[in-house]
């Protein structure tokens, strides 16, 4: 399985509390000769709060594997936080509405006759100038009735 993670720049700080981290050292498998088979050169990091597990046995020394594993863990935590913030922003933003033809909320007809119509509630008024001057109470009441399910 191959996973691609962003390379977290050195200036971006990702704080990892040591008590939130479990570090397992073990002997690496595969090629590498007697050194990797007799010494604990591989490392597995478990981040308790998120459940993320990262293991590394690519390098010949425990220190190098630890640095690589920490870098991968930091990038995964950074990506997790970025996705969380993105989800919060999307929840605040609401759903995207197409601004194309047929999706308008209100129509203003000013010539040859004057009328303002709310397409959601079918509420119409003939005094377009009053609506343009800010008298929207009738439209707000019609919309509130529409939201509750009463006829406008």
C-alpha positions as CSV (number, residue, x, y, z in Angstrom):
1,X,0.0,0.0,0.0
2,X,1.4,3.4,-1.0
3,X,0.1,6.6,0.7
4,X,1.1,10.1,-0.3
5,X,1.3,12.8,2.4
6,X,2.3,16.4,2.2
7,X,5.8,17.3,3.1
8,X,5.4,19.6,6.1
9,X,7.7,22.5,5.9
10,X,10.1,23.0,8.8
11,X,8.6,26.3,9.7
12,X,5.1,24.8,10.3
13,X,5.0,23.7,13.9
14,X,3.0,20.5,14.7
15,X,3.0,20.0,18.4
16,X,3.1,16.3,19.5
17,X,3.0,15.7,23.3
18,X,5.2,12.9,24.3
19,X,2.6,11.4,26.6
20,X,0.3,11.1,23.5
21,X,2.8,9.0,21.7
22,X,3.8,5.3,22.0
23,X,7.1,4.4,20.5
24,X,7.9,0.8,19.6
25,X,11.3,-0.3,18.5
26,X,11.8,-3.5,16.7
27,X,14.2,-5.4,14.4
28,X,13.7,-4.5,10.7
29,X,12.9,-7.2,8.2
30,X,14.3,-7.7,4.7
31,X,17.6,-6.8,3.3
32,X,20.2,-4.9,5.3
33,X,22.5,-7.6,6.6
34,X,23.4,-8.5,10.1
35,X,23.0,-5.0,11.5
36,X,19.3,-4.7,10.9
37,X,18.6,-8.3,11.9
38,X,20.4,-8.1,15.2
39,X,19.6,-4.5,16.3
40,X,16.4,-2.7,16.8
41,X,16.5,-0.2,13.9
42,X,12.8,0.0,12.9
43,X,10.3,2.2,14.7
44,X,6.5,2.3,15.0
45,X,4.8,5.4,16.4
46,X,1.2,5.3,17.7
47,X,-0.5,8.6,18.3
48,X,-3.1,7.9,21.0
49,X,-5.6,10.8,20.4
50,X,-6.0,10.1,16.7
51,X,-5.1,6.4,16.4
52,X,-2.6,7.1,13.6
53,X,0.1,4.5,13.4
54,X,3.3,5.1,11.5
55,X,6.2,2.7,11.1
56,X,9.5,3.1,9.3
57,X,12.3,0.6,8.6
58,X,13.8,2.1,5.5
59,X,17.0,3.5,7.0
60,X,19.8,1.6,8.6
61,X,19.7,3.4,12.0
62,X,17.0,3.8,14.6
63,X,17.7,7.6,14.7
64,X,17.1,8.0,11.0
65,X,14.0,5.9,11.1
66,X,12.7,7.8,14.0
67,X,13.2,11.1,12.2
68,X,11.4,9.8,9.1
69,X,8.5,8.4,11.1
70,X,8.1,11.7,13.1
71,X,8.1,13.6,9.8
72,X,5.4,11.3,8.4
73,X,3.3,11.5,11.6
74,X,3.5,15.3,11.6
75,X,2.4,15.5,8.0
76,X,-0.5,13.2,8.7
77,X,-1.6,15.3,11.8
78,X,-1.2,18.5,9.7
79,X,-3.4,17.0,6.9
80,X,-6.0,15.8,9.5
81,X,-6.2,19.3,11.0
82,X,-6.4,20.9,7.6
83,X,-9.3,18.6,6.6
84,X,-11.0,19.3,9.9
85,X,-10.8,23.1,9.3
86,X,-12.0,22.6,5.7
87,X,-15.0,20.7,6.9
88,X,-15.8,23.4,9.5
89,X,-15.6,26.0,6.8
90,X,-17.8,24.1,4.5
91,X,-20.4,23.6,7.2
92,X,-20.4,27.3,7.9
93,X,-20.5,28.2,4.2
94,X,-23.5,26.1,3.4
95,X,-24.4,24.5,0.2
96,X,-23.4,26.0,-3.2
97,X,-26.3,27.5,-5.1
98,X,-26.1,27.9,-8.9
99,X,-26.6,31.5,-9.9
100,X,-27.9,30.5,-13.3
101,X,-31.3,31.3,-14.9
102,X,-34.2,30.0,-12.9
103,X,-32.5,30.1,-9.6
104,X,-33.4,33.7,-8.8
105,X,-35.1,34.5,-5.5
106,X,-36.9,37.7,-6.5
107,X,-37.8,39.4,-9.8
108,X,-38.1,43.2,-10.2
109,X,-40.2,44.4,-13.1
110,X,-39.9,48.2,-13.5
111,X,-41.2,48.7,-17.1
112,X,-43.9,48.7,-18.6
113,X,-45.6,48.0,-15.3
114,X,-44.1,47.8,-11.8
115,X,-44.0,44.5,-9.8
116,X,-41.8,42.6,-7.4
117,X,-42.3,38.9,-7.0
118,X,-40.6,36.4,-4.6
119,X,-40.3,33.1,-6.5
120,X,-39.9,31.0,-3.4
121,X,-43.2,32.1,-1.8
122,X,-45.0,33.5,-4.9
123,X,-45.6,36.7,-2.9
124,X,-46.1,39.7,-5.3
125,X,-46.4,43.4,-4.7
126,X,-47.2,46.2,-7.2
127,X,-45.3,48.9,-5.4
128,X,-41.8,48.2,-6.6
129,X,-40.5,51.6,-5.4
130,X,-41.4,50.8,-1.8
131,X,-39.5,47.5,-2.0
132,X,-36.5,49.3,-3.5
133,X,-36.7,51.8,-0.7
134,X,-36.3,48.9,1.8
135,X,-39.8,48.0,2.8
136,X,-39.3,44.2,2.8
137,X,-41.5,43.3,5.8
138,X,-44.2,41.6,3.6
139,X,-41.5,39.5,1.9
140,X,-39.9,38.5,5.2
141,X,-43.3,37.5,6.6
142,X,-44.2,35.5,3.5
143,X,-40.8,33.7,3.7
144,X,-41.2,32.9,7.4
145,X,-44.7,31.5,6.6
146,X,-43.2,29.5,3.7
147,X,-40.5,28.1,6.0
148,X,-43.0,27.0,8.6
149,X,-45.3,25.5,5.9
150,X,-48.2,27.9,6.1
151,X,-49.6,29.5,2.9
152,X,-48.3,32.9,2.2
